Amino acid sequence: MIPKVYKEVIDLGDGREISIETGKLAKQAHGSVVVQSGNCMMLCTVVSNYKQSDVDFLPLTVDYREKFAASGRYPGGFFKREARPSDGEVLTMRLVDRVLRPLFPKDYHAETQVMIQLMSHDENVMPDAMAGLAASAAIQLSDFPFECAISEARVGRIDGKFIINPTRAQLLESDIDMMIGASADSVMMVEGEMDEISEEEMVEAIKFAHEAIKVQCAAQIRLAEAFGKKETREYESEREDDSLAKKIHDLAYDKVYAVAKAGSSKKERSTSFSEIKEEIKATFSEEELEDFGDLVSKYYAKAEKAAIRDLTLNEGLRLDGRKTDEIRPIWCEVDYLPSTHGSAIFTRGETQALATVTLGTSREANQIDMPSYEGEETFYLHYNFPPFSTGEARPIRGTSRREVGHGNLAQRALKGMIPADCPYTVRVVSEVLESNGSSSMATVCSGTMALMDAGIQLKKPVSGIAMGLISDGETGKYAVLSDILGDEDHLGDMDFKVTGTADGITACQMDIKVKGLSYEILVNALKQAANGRIHILGKLTDTIETPNTDVKAHAPKMVTRTIPGDYIGALIGPGGKVIQELQKATGTTIVINEVDEQGEVEILGTSQEGIDAVLAKIDSLLFKPQVGSVYEVKVIKMLDFGAVVEYMDAPGNEVLLHVSELAWERTENVSDVVNMGDVFDVKYFGVDPRTRKEKVSRKALLPRPPRPEGSEKPRGDRKPRQDRDRKDNK
């Protein structure tokens, strides 16, 4: 017997719907929903342990997986089973995590898992846009201490009109691809890429998405009420001691304020703060520290945060002595690494990124093989964040989710500026060597310069900046911080990274931590970010004003040539023999792709001679002599009945010059007229209807010798043929 099912339907306003259903699947989970749009279905389950973990943070895991069966496919590779998550899945996990995590109580430390699975795929529905909705809906059905319903929506814009949750095909026409996460009251997360839009246009897109999210939040609440809203579970809260909090605040605040105002370096500042903390701890006995030492650390951190925020709001000063809109000193360098195809260093304060560029053929494209999407990227960026960049020693266990997310943001910032006719597959790798402030934005800047150094003809250079916001809801005072430090990253009410050209925004990532942030403040913050971007952009163009006109001497040159599809086999040869020998002889890499029944030939090589040799081979392959035309040929083989000649304009194209076409005079031996290696002109007559072979002639270009006197009777003295035939028959 099928259990009772509860369902809510969300109308997207253009004939499409999203349904949320519960009661049928995964009933032992603390909350489970099936979210469906078209044929796309995803199951989300949530579970949270009833016992608090012995940690001082929320051990939340958001896991998003796409099952290959959802699109009727097998996993690629040797083992036919889904394994580690793809980058696309990791990016979806991060989008959901960033909205959910702030809505749990700060003292809730129970192990919590949110698992989202794509069970059925629809090519007209992008599932990542519904993952946040599914996660929140499942939590609403649970007894978790969770502040309020949230949802996420993708917004696109085609011909000036905004669209909620566009299809992948629509995104190709859209100049905006943004994901917004929000509750009914407040926008909490923004991430996406844009085609050089203005700050006002970006805010309008956020507003449009927020209206759709309000409808989705209301649907979740209705579903929870129909299903039966559970009582929020009780859990063991952290200890609190108001008198202790006040004591530590009074001991620490003024000292921290003074250190913060001194404008010292990261190391000096860190040492001073540690000394203040130790002084405070020294005022307590060992027994007291054993009893409530964790509270001392907690309340000191609060006092430190309050003092630093107040310094900025009251005096407009920051930890390193800068004003709110001031950017740290910048220095840049290009062509630093001699053997790479392009390289650049970008250093801003205590943040440094070294970017490299590698150029290749379509064979090096990044293959994307997900149940929801198959394709390839001919431009991609990888970001590495080693522990030494922050002066730490810790285990390295593969690429972290953070590295995937930061690399993706930088890739989205730059990819729109790669020209459509760029023949190369381009890989950018950013090595973060120092970090105190946004290394992802340093990656955008170093990546821009490395691409220009490599000779990639960027449409426009791109820069990026990380911004912060500190606000006081009671007084209405706020401060927007340009180029935030690592220490400022966690004390603000909004962290946002914005990239763009001189003409507009190309990508952004925002995490908004304060409720009810006004759109007016958001626009002002974005405009201050624009000023910072332009300043940084000037530093980049001072270092390398325009892209190098050509790739480096040691970098591969790329030439593409289109050939008719019928000739692909001839260029490859039996078993690949022709193309393999050609690559070996010329020192090139040749890739042939069949597109629209034509062959797209990519020739990659460091030697122009080698590339020219391949082009000559292709020209030779495509060579078709025209009837009546004259061509220069070379004798390559001598035969009893003629000479085999090769067209000089098309090496490898051979034709037989018959002995009868060598000269007007009777030729007994071919060598009497031509020899091996002789070069001369011939006339092309097309295919001889008698022999059905191509015919060329040398004698046709020679003057015809006069006939000897008396060798032929005058035409008037000859009898008609019919008379001669009658005479012969008598």
ZAMARGU-4260 file (C-alpha; in steps of 0.2 Angstrom, whole numbers, plus 5000, padded with zeros to 4 digits):
<rodrens>
0) 5000/5000/5000 | 5007/5017/4995 | 5008/5029/5009 | 4999/5046/5009 | 5009/5058/4998
5) 5009/5077/5002 | 5013/5089/4987 | 5015/5107/4983 | 5017/5115/4966 | 5026/5130/4962
10) 5021/5140/4946 | 5036/5148/4937 | 5025/5159/4927 | 5029/5153/4909 | 5020/5136/4909
15) 5034/5127/4919 | 5031/5120/4936 | 5041/5113/4951 | 5033/5101/4962 | 5039/5096/4980
20) 5033/5079/4986 | 5035/5070/5003 | 5028/5054/5011 | 5033/5041/4998 | 5052/5039/4999
25) 5066/5038/5012 | 5055/5039/5027 | 5068/5035/5040 | 5077/5050/5036 | 5073/5065/5047
30) 5066/5074/5032 | 5065/5069/5014 | 5057/5077/4998 | 5057/5073/4979 | 5058/5089/4969
35) 5052/5088/4951 | 5052/5099/4936 | 5048/5091/4919 | 5056/5074/4919 | 5070/5080/4931
40) 5068/5072/4948 | 5079/5074/4963 | 5078/5066/4980 | 5085/5076/4995 | 5086/5068/5013
45) 5092/5076/5029 | 5098/5068/5045 | 5106/5076/5060 | 5112/5066/5076 | 5104/5070/5092
50) 5120/5070/5101 | 5131/5085/5100 | 5148/5083/5093 | 5164/5087/5103 | 5169/5102/5091
55) 5166/5120/5092 | 5158/5121/5074 | 5144/5114/5065 | 5149/5098/5056 | 5138/5100/5041
60) 5140/5090/5025 | 5131/5094/5010 | 5132/5081/4997 | 5125/5082/4979 | 5127/5068/4967
65) 5121/5064/4949 | 5117/5046/4945 | 5121/5041/4928 | 5106/5030/4927 | 5096/5047/4928
70) 5100/5050/4910 | 5101/5032/4904 | 5120/5031/4903 | 5134/5021/4910 | 5148/5029/4920
75) 5164/5032/4910 | 5181/5023/4914 | 5185/5005/4919 | 5174/5004/4934 | 5156/5006/4930
80) 5151/5014/4946 | 5150/5032/4952 | 5165/5037/4961 | 5172/5054/4968 | 5161/5069/4964
85) 5165/5079/4948 | 5169/5097/4949 | 5151/5101/4944 | 5144/5092/4958 | 5156/5100/4970
90) 5151/5117/4964 | 5133/5113/4968 | 5137/5107/4985 | 5146/5123/4989 | 5131/5134/4983
95) 5119/5125/4994 | 5131/5124/5009 | 5134/5143/5009 | 5116/5147/5011 | 5111/5133/5024
100) 5126/5134/5036 | 5122/5152/5043 | 5104/5147/5047 | 5109/5134/5060 | 5111/5141/5078
105) 5129/5145/5082 | 5130/5133/5096 | 5122/5118/5087 | 5136/5106/5084 | 5127/5089/5079
110) 5134/5080/5064 | 5122/5084/5050 | 5120/5078/5033 | 5111/5084/5018 | 5111/5072/5003
115) 5104/5077/4986 | 5103/5064/4972 | 5098/5067/4954 | 5087/5052/4950 | 5080/5057/4933
120) 5087/5070/4921 | 5078/5081/4909 | 5089/5090/4896 | 5078/5106/4897 | 5080/5107/4916
125) 5097/5112/4925 | 5096/5102/4941 | 5108/5113/4951 | 5095/5127/4951 | 5083/5116/4962
130) 5096/5109/4974 | 5094/5123/4987 | 5075/5122/4986 | 5076/5103/4989 | 5088/5105/5004
135) 5078/5118/5013 | 5061/5109/5010 | 5068/5093/5018 | 5074/5103/5033 | 5057/5111/5035
140) 5050/5093/5037 | 5063/5089/5050 | 5064/5094/5069 | 5081/5103/5066 | 5084/5120/5074
145) 5084/5130/5058 | 5080/5148/5056 | 5069/5149/5041 | 5065/5142/5024 | 5077/5147/5010
150) 5078/5143/4991 | 5090/5146/4976 | 5086/5151/4959 | 5095/5154/4943 | 5092/5170/4933
155) 5096/5173/4915 | 5092/5188/4903 | 5088/5186/4885 | 5085/5202/4875 | 5083/5212/4891
160) 5070/5201/4898 | 5074/5191/4914 | 5071/5172/4915 | 5070/5161/4931 | 5079/5144/4929
165) 5083/5145/4911 | 5087/5130/4901 | 5105/5126/4895 | 5100/5131/4878 | 5093/5148/4884
170) 5109/5151/4894 | 5119/5151/4877 | 5109/5167/4872 | 5109/5175/4889 | 5121/5188/4895
175) 5118/5184/4913 | 5120/5167/4922 | 5118/5170/4941 | 5113/5159/4955 | 5104/5168/4970
180) 5101/5160/4987 | 5089/5169/4999 | 5075/5168/5012 | 5059/5177/5010 | 5066/5192/5019
185) 5084/5193/5014 | 5096/5189/5000 | 5111/5178/5007 | 5121/5172/4992 | 5125/5177/4974
190) 5136/5169/4962 | 5138/5170/4943 | 5145/5176/4927 | 5139/5191/4916 | 5143/5199/4900
195) 5150/5216/4906 | 5134/5222/4915 | 5132/5237/4926 | 5130/5237/4945 | 5112/5242/4943
200) 5108/5228/4931 | 5116/5216/4943 | 5105/5222/4957 | 5089/5221/4946 | 5093/5203/4942
205) 5095/5199/4961 | 5078/5207/4964 | 5070/5197/4951 | 5077/5181/4957 | 5072/5186/4975
210) 5053/5188/4970 | 5053/5170/4963 | 5062/5163/4979 | 5049/5171/4990 | 5036/5160/4981
215) 5046/5144/4983 | 5049/5148/5002 | 5030/5149/5004 | 5027/5133/4996 | 5039/5124/5008
220) 5030/5131/5023 | 5013/5125/5016 | 5020/5108/5013 | 5027/5107/5031 | 5011/5112/5038
225) 5001/5100/5028 | 5013/5086/5032 | 5013/5091/5051 | 5026/5103/5057 | 5037/5095/5070
230) 5042/5102/5086 | 5060/5109/5085 | 5071/5097/5095 | 5080/5102/5111 | 5099/5101/5111
235) 5112/5104/5124 | 5117/5123/5121 | 5134/5130/5124 | 5137/5137/5142 | 5135/5155/5143
240) 5141/5167/5157 | 5136/5185/5155 | 5147/5192/5169 | 5162/5183/5162 | 5158/5189/5145
245) 5158/5207/5152 | 5174/5205/5162 | 5183/5199/5147 | 5176/5212/5136 | 5182/5226/5148
250) 5199/5218/5149 | 5202/5216/5131 | 5192/5229/5121 | 5203/5244/5123 | 5219/5234/5121
255) 5213/5226/5105 | 5207/5243/5099 | 5224/5250/5101 | 5233/5236/5092 | 5220/5237/5078
260) 5223/5256/5076 | 5242/5254/5076 | 5241/5247/5058 | 5254/5234/5060 | 5258/5219/5049
265) 5249/5202/5050 | 5263/5194/5060 | 5265/5208/5072 | 5246/5210/5074 | 5244/5191/5077
270) 5257/5191/5090 | 5250/5206/5099 | 5233/5199/5100 | 5240/5182/5106 | 5249/5192/5120
275) 5233/5201/5125 | 5223/5184/5126 | 5237/5176/5137 | 5237/5191/5148 | 5218/5189/5151
280) 5220/5170/5154 | 5234/5174/5167 | 5221/5183/5177 | 5212/5166/5180 | 5218/5152/5191
285) 5222/5135/5183 | 5206/5128/5191 | 5196/5142/5183 | 5204/5139/5166 | 5201/5121/5167
290) 5182/5124/5171 | 5178/5138/5159 | 5194/5141/5148 | 5184/5138/5132 | 5172/5152/5137
295) 5187/5164/5140 | 5193/5160/5122 | 5175/5162/5115 | 5172/5179/5124 | 5189/5185/5119
300) 5186/5182/5101 | 5169/5192/5102 | 5178/5206/5111 | 5192/5207/5097 | 5179/5206/5084
305) 5169/5220/5092 | 5184/5232/5094 | 5190/5230/5076 | 5172/5233/5069 | 5170/5248/5080
310) 5187/5255/5074 | 5182/5254/5056 | 5164/5261/5059 | 5170/5275/5071 | 5187/5281/5063
315) 5186/5273/5046 | 5203/5264/5049 | 5207/5246/5047 | 5219/5233/5054 | 5234/5238/5043
320) 5231/5256/5044 | 5222/5258/5027 | 5206/5269/5024 | 5191/5259/5020 | 5193/5262/5001
325) 5212/5260/5000 | 5220/5246/4991 | 5236/5238/4996 | 5252/5241/4986 | 5253/5230/4970
330) 5267/5224/4960 | 5267/5213/4944 | 5278/5204/4932 | 5276/5195/4916 | 5286/5182/4907
335) 5294/5176/4924 | 5295/5158/4919 | 5306/5155/4903 | 5299/5138/4898 | 5280/5141/4900
340) 5269/5147/4886 | 5265/5162/4897 | 5267/5167/4915 | 5264/5182/4927 | 5265/5186/4945
345) 5252/5197/4954 | 5256/5203/4972 | 5244/5213/4982 | 5250/5216/5000 | 5253/5199/5007
350) 5244/5190/4993 | 5253/5183/4979 | 5248/5172/4964 | 5259/5165/4950 | 5249/5160/4934
355) 5255/5150/4920 | 5247/5147/4903 | 5248/5131/4892 | 5242/5131/4874 | 5236/5115/4865
360) 5225/5107/4852 | 5207/5102/4854 | 5214/5085/4860 | 5218/5094/4877 | 5201/5101/4880
365) 5194/5098/4897 | 5181/5084/4895 | 5165/5086/4906 | 5156/5069/4908 | 5141/5072/4920
370) 5124/5064/4919 | 5116/5081/4917 | 5129/5088/4904 | 5142/5081/4892 | 5154/5093/4884
375) 5171/5100/4884 | 5180/5116/4888 | 5193/5124/4877 | 5197/5136/4891 | 5199/5131/4909
380) 5208/5137/4925 | 5215/5127/4939 | 5218/5135/4956 | 5230/5128/4969 | 5231/5133/4987
385) 5246/5125/4996 | 5247/5126/5015 | 5264/5136/5015 | 5254/5151/5007 | 5247/5155/5025
390) 5263/5149/5034 | 5255/5132/5039 | 5260/5114/5038 | 5245/5103/5036 | 5241/5087/5026
395) 5237/5088/5007 | 5223/5077/5003 | 5219/5080/4985 | 5210/5095/4978 | 5199/5104/4991
400) 5181/5110/4987 | 5188/5127/4991 | 5201/5126/4977 | 5187/5120/4965 | 5176/5134/4969
405) 5189/5148/4969 | 5196/5141/4952 | 5179/5141/4945 | 5175/5159/4950 | 5192/5165/4941
410) 5188/5154/4926 | 5171/5162/4924 | 5178/5179/4926 | 5190/5177/4912 | 5182/5165/4899
415) 5171/5178/4891 | 5186/5188/4886 | 5194/5173/4876 | 5190/5177/4858 | 5179/5165/4849
420) 5192/5162/4835 | 5205/5157/4847 | 5212/5141/4839 | 5220/5135/4855 | 5214/5125/4870
425) 5220/5136/4884 | 5224/5130/4902 | 5228/5143/4916 | 5235/5137/4932 | 5236/5148/4947
430) 5248/5144/4961 | 5244/5154/4976 | 5261/5158/4985 | 5255/5169/4998 | 5238/5173/5005
435) 5231/5187/5016 | 5216/5192/5007 | 5207/5186/4991 | 5218/5174/4982 | 5205/5170/4969
440) 5205/5188/4964 | 5224/5188/4963 | 5221/5173/4952 | 5210/5183/4940 | 5223/5197/4939
445) 5238/5185/4936 | 5228/5175/4924 | 5224/5190/4914 | 5242/5195/4912 | 5248/5177/4909
450) 5236/5176/4895 | 5242/5192/4887 | 5260/5186/4889 | 5256/5170/4880 | 5249/5180/4865
455) 5231/5176/4868 | 5222/5191/4861 | 5210/5194/4875 | 5195/5206/4871 | 5199/5216/4886
460) 5209/5214/4902 | 5200/5208/4918 | 5204/5213/4936 | 5195/5207/4952 | 5193/5214/4970
465) 5187/5206/4986 | 5176/5218/4996 | 5169/5218/5014 | 5155/5227/5023 | 5153/5232/5041
470) 5136/5238/5047 | 5127/5244/5063 | 5109/5240/5062 | 5105/5251/5077 | 5114/5267/5071
475) 5112/5264/5052 | 5131/5267/5050 | 5140/5256/5038 | 5158/5255/5030 | 5162/5246/5014
480) 5180/5239/5014 | 5190/5238/4998 | 5203/5224/4996 | 5199/5215/5012 | 5212/5206/5023
485) 5211/5188/5028 | 5207/5194/5046 | 5193/5205/5039 | 5185/5191/5030 | 5176/5184/5044
490) 5171/5200/5054 | 5161/5208/5041 | 5142/5207/5037 | 5145/5204/5018 | 5160/5196/5009
495) 5159/5199/4990 | 5171/5197/4976 | 5168/5206/4959 | 5178/5204/4943 | 5176/5214/4927
500) 5183/5225/4913 | 5183/5243/4912 | 5166/5242/4904 | 5157/5230/4916 | 5155/5215/4928
505) 5160/5198/4922 | 5158/5188/4937 | 5154/5189/4956 | 5153/5179/4972 | 5144/5186/4987
510) 5140/5179/5004 | 5128/5191/5014 | 5128/5188/5033 | 5116/5202/5039 | 5097/5202/5037
515) 5088/5214/5027 | 5103/5222/5018 | 5096/5236/5008 | 5098/5237/4989 | 5105/5255/4991
520) 5119/5249/5002 | 5122/5234/4989 | 5123/5246/4974 | 5135/5258/4984 | 5146/5243/4989
525) 5147/5237/4970 | 5151/5255/4964 | 5165/5256/4977 | 5171/5239/4970 | 5171/5246/4953
530) 5183/5260/4958 | 5194/5247/4965 | 5194/5236/4950 | 5198/5250/4939 | 5213/5255/4950
535) 5219/5237/4950 | 5216/5236/4931 | 5228/5251/4928 | 5242/5241/4937 | 5239/5226/4926
540) 5240/5237/4910 | 5255/5246/4916 | 5264/5230/4917 | 5258/5223/4900 | 5247/5235/4890
545) 5241/5224/4876 | 5243/5205/4872 | 5259/5200/4864 | 5256/5200/4845 | 5262/5181/4844
550) 5265/5167/4854 | 5282/5164/4861 | 5296/5156/4850 | 5296/5140/4860 | 5277/5140/4862
555) 5267/5130/4849 | 5260/5139/4834 | 5242/5134/4829 | 5235/5134/4811 | 5219/5127/4806
560) 5213/5122/4789 | 5196/5115/4783 | 5196/5101/4770 | 5181/5092/4762 | 5175/5077/4772
565) 5180/5065/4758 | 5198/5069/4760 | 5199/5065/4779 | 5203/5047/4775 | 5217/5051/4763
570) 5226/5063/4775 | 5225/5050/4789 | 5230/5035/4778 | 5227/5017/4781 | 5229/5013/4800
575) 5234/5031/4802 | 5250/5028/4792 | 5250/5045/4783 | 5247/5056/4797 | 5259/5048/4809
580) 5273/5049/4796 | 5269/5067/4793 | 5269/5071/4812 | 5285/5062/4814 | 5293/5071/4799
585) 5287/5088/4803 | 5288/5088/4822 | 5270/5094/4823 | 5254/5088/4831 | 5239/5086/4819
590) 5222/5084/4825 | 5207/5081/4813 | 5189/5084/4819 | 5174/5080/4808 | 5162/5095/4809
595) 5147/5097/4797 | 5154/5084/4785 | 5170/5093/4784 | 5187/5090/4791 | 5194/5103/4804
600) 5213/5101/4804 | 5223/5108/4818 | 5241/5109/4816 | 5252/5113/4831 | 5270/5115/4831
605) 5285/5126/4837 | 5293/5125/4819 | 5285/5136/4806 | 5294/5125/4793 | 5285/5110/4800
610) 5269/5118/4800 | 5272/5124/4782 | 5276/5106/4777 | 5260/5100/4783 | 5250/5114/4774
615) 5259/5109/4758 | 5254/5091/4761 | 5236/5097/4763 | 5237/5108/4747 | 5244/5093/4738
620) 5230/5082/4744 | 5217/5095/4738 | 5226/5099/4722 | 5215/5097/4706 | 5223/5102/4690
625) 5212/5111/4678 | 5209/5106/4660 | 5219/5118/4648 | 5231/5124/4662 | 5250/5123/4661
630) 5259/5116/4676 | 5277/5114/4681 | 5282/5096/4684 | 5297/5085/4689 | 5302/5068/4683
635) 5302/5056/4697 | 5302/5039/4688 | 5307/5033/4671 | 5297/5019/4662 | 5299/5011/4645
640) 5282/5019/4639 | 5284/5036/4647 | 5289/5046/4663 | 5280/5048/4679 | 5280/5067/4684
645) 5276/5076/4700 | 5267/5092/4700 | 5279/5105/4708 | 5264/5114/4716 | 5258/5098/4724
650) 5271/5086/4729 | 5265/5069/4730 | 5253/5071/4715 | 5259/5061/4701 | 5253/5058/4683
655) 5260/5048/4668 | 5268/5058/4654 | 5266/5045/4639 | 5281/5043/4627 | 5270/5049/4613
660) 5267/5066/4622 | 5286/5070/4625 | 5289/5077/4608 | 5283/5079/4591 | 5296/5068/4584
665) 5295/5050/4586 | 5303/5045/4602 | 5311/5028/4603 | 5318/5030/4621 | 5311/5041/4634
670) 5329/5045/4640 | 5332/5053/4623 | 5320/5067/4628 | 5320/5068/4647 | 5330/5062/4662
675) 5327/5059/4681 | 5325/5076/4690 | 5321/5086/4674 | 5309/5100/4677 | 5298/5107/4663
680) 5280/5112/4659 | 5266/5101/4654 | 5248/5105/4648 | 5234/5096/4657 | 5220/5089/4645
685) 5209/5080/4659 | 5204/5062/4657 | 5207/5054/4641 | 5191/5045/4635 | 5201/5031/4626
690) 5212/5026/4641 | 5202/5033/4655 | 5217/5040/4663 | 5223/5058/4666 | 5233/5065/4651
695) 5247/5078/4651 | 5257/5083/4636 | 5274/5091/4635 | 5274/5092/4616 | 5258/5102/4616
700) 5268/5117/4623 | 5282/5115/4610 | 5281/5123/4592 | 5275/5110/4580 | 5289/5106/4567
705) 5285/5110/4548 | 5282/5094/4537 | 5296/5090/4525 | 5293/5094/4507 | 5285/5081/4497
710) 5280/5070/4512 | 5262/5073/4508 | 5253/5075/4492 | 5242/5090/4489 | 5225/5087/4496
715) 5217/5091/4479 | 5226/5076/4471 | 5220/5063/4484 | 5205/5052/4479 | 5190/5052/4490
720) 5191/5037/4503 | 5175/5029/4496 | 5183/5028/4479 | 5199/5020/4486 | 5189/5008/4495
725) 5179/5003/4479 | 5196/5000/4470 | 5203/4989/4484 | 5187/4978/4484 | 5189/4974/4465
</rodrens>
